[in-house]
Amino acid sequence: MYFTDRGIEELAARRGEEEVSFDWLAEQLRTFVDLNPEFEVPIERLATWLARLDDDED
C-alpha cells in the first residue's frame, strides 16, 4: 500500500457519497497548488492524466 492510499481512502470515506463538478475539482486543485506550489508538477500530471483517460491508446 502506498502512503497516498490512506488519503484516498479518507477522501472516499468522508466524501464518497457527494457529487462534485469538474469545475469545482479544478478550482480545488488550483487552490491547493496556490497554497502548496511544490506540488505543481504532480497536480499538473494528475489533471492531465484525468483529462486524457478516455483518449484512444495508439
NORZI-V530011 format. One record per pair of residues at least 6 apart in sequence whose C-alpha atoms are under 7 Angstrom apart, sorted by the first residue. I is the first residue (numbers start at 1). J is the second residue. Records with the same first field share a line. If there is no record, write none. Layout:
BEGIN
I = J  J
END
This chain:
BEGIN
33 = 39  40
END
